Amino acid sequence: MARPSEDPQQALAGLLGLGSQSQRKSHYPELQARLEELEAERNRYKWLFENAVHGIFQASLTQGLLAANPALARMLGYAAPQEVLWSLSDLARELFVGGGDELLTIREALQARGGLYGYETQLRRRDGRHITVVMNLLLKPDEPGLFEGFVADITERKLAQLRLQQLNDELEQRVAARTEELREARDAAQEANRSKDRFLAAASHDLLQPLNAARLLIATLGERSLPSAEAQLVERTQQALDGAEELLADLLDVSRLEQRAVQADPADHRLAELFAPLASEFQPVAEAAGLRLRVRLPELAVRTDLRLASRILRNLLSNACRYTWKGGVLLAARRRGGHVRIEVWDSGRGIPQDQLQVIFQEFKQLESGRGVGLGLAIVERIACILGCRVQVRSRLGRGSCFAFELPLTQMPERPAVALPQVQLGDPLPGRRLLVIDNEQSILDSMDALLSQWGCDVLVARGLDEALAALQGRAPDALLIDYHLDDGVVGCDVVEALRRRFDPQLPVVMITADRSERCQSAAQRKAIPLLNKPLKPGKLRAVLSQLLG
């Protein structure tokens, strides 16, 4: 440190290390080394500045761009950095697409926060094109009003994002268009199915009417004493009609089940309500085949749709009678926990083990020429609607057992239904029966069949003709079609005749309509419903039960 007595210039020189030649010489190596370090550092930053991939600049909040690297110039389409050193007014005009308002926003943000990070904006190139960039702007704390910026061109990325968004939009539009096409195709297919169903319903009604008339006439012939040759022809004609009827009815049922047009309507029923009509129907069928039909009926009640459960058992009993040559058929039920297991046994030839599941497929026949192979397919579909599964066990040469389970329930308040008993005598001769149908061929064939059974038959095409034929005297029973002329429904005619003659007038509804509406209408009025083509044996059993 300089002494007070020393000359001030000498003291200053001493502080700077320049006081004497010897002192200056002693400090030269250190200064030279420091200068070289500073030069190397400057060159390194200069190299980084000039060769950086991204644009770098220094700017003043009051003067504009002070320095820029070549990358920024190339990014903006200029040959040298000096060409982009714009003033503030030039920046607003030449560079920023947002103009002066954007510069003001940047300035306020820098002054408020000291920096902007990830700031995305658009810049104007020399050729007039716009590019999208992202900037990091940092206000220098040691030099007020100065800030440095780092710029990355993200135009390609933005274009890629935009293209990706366009592709996504196009894909969504294509998916929406394809979905609409599929929806239209689905709607067209559904409409085609509905049209098919309407056609089948209309065609079935028109086909079943002449089939019904033919069956009744053939049955009338079959009950007469004919020479053997004619009797054989009648029998073969009956078999042909049976096959045509079965195929048509099964095709209609499969179509309705496939379209889910059948819905379950479960209720509590005594088991006798399910077994009694079936026993009455199949007792003469079994006898005609030389078989014995046995029924084991415990005092139990089940919760089910009575009509659908009856259809399952009807198909199973029909198959049992068809495929059994000797012995018998058993319809039985037993309690099994919270369910009732219903079984149909036969003493037929049995089913091979590898065919036990195949038999439930459509048009699958184990023996050619016996049926059309739809009965068990219908059984399986109805079982699914009822929420149960049909099980089968079989032994070759011994027979088969088909079974399904229904929920056990409390006994309903309704009185029990008795199983059919053997009638003492025939209750039909002398009975006065009224037949109402809008098809003259049906009226003629019903007249022939019922007259052959000894009944006094009156026929009519509607309510007015029926009242004229009755002449104020009630019939013993009414046999009526569901669909009559001019949109009249058979149930309405039944109500009119019951009001006029007897509220308990026995009625049998006979129709080719297998719809839910028709079945529900008959069920609500407790009217037995028989489908066309009508089986004479079944009609006789129902009439005998009503009039016996």
URFENZI-V198956 format. One record per run of one state. SS is the DSSP state (hx for helix, st for strand, lp for the rest). FROM is the first residue (numbers start at 1). TO is the last residue. Records with the same first field share a line. If there is no record, write none. Layout:
# URFENZI-V198956
SS->FROM-TO ; FROM-TO
This chain:
# URFENZI-V198956
lp->1-7 ; 16-20 ; 52-54 ; 61-63 ; 69-69 ; 77-80 ; 85-87 ; 97-98 ; 114-114 ; 125-129 ; 140-145 ; 154-154 ; 223-227 ; 259-266 ; 289-291 ; 297-300 ; 305-305 ; 323-327 ; 337-338 ; 347-352 ; 356-357 ; 361-374 ; 387-390 ; 396-398 ; 410-431 ; 437-439 ; 453-455 ; 461-462 ; 471-476 ; 481-482 ; 484-484 ; 488-488 ; 501-505 ; 512-515 ; 525-527 ; 532-535 ; 548-548
hx->8-15 ; 21-51 ; 70-76 ; 81-84 ; 88-95 ; 99-113 ; 155-222 ; 228-258 ; 271-288 ; 306-322 ; 353-355 ; 358-360 ; 375-386 ; 440-452 ; 463-470 ; 485-487 ; 490-500 ; 516-524 ; 536-547
st->55-60 ; 64-68 ; 96-96 ; 115-124 ; 130-139 ; 146-153 ; 267-270 ; 292-296 ; 301-304 ; 328-336 ; 339-346 ; 391-395 ; 399-409 ; 432-436 ; 456-460 ; 477-480 ; 483-483 ; 489-489 ; 506-511 ; 528-531
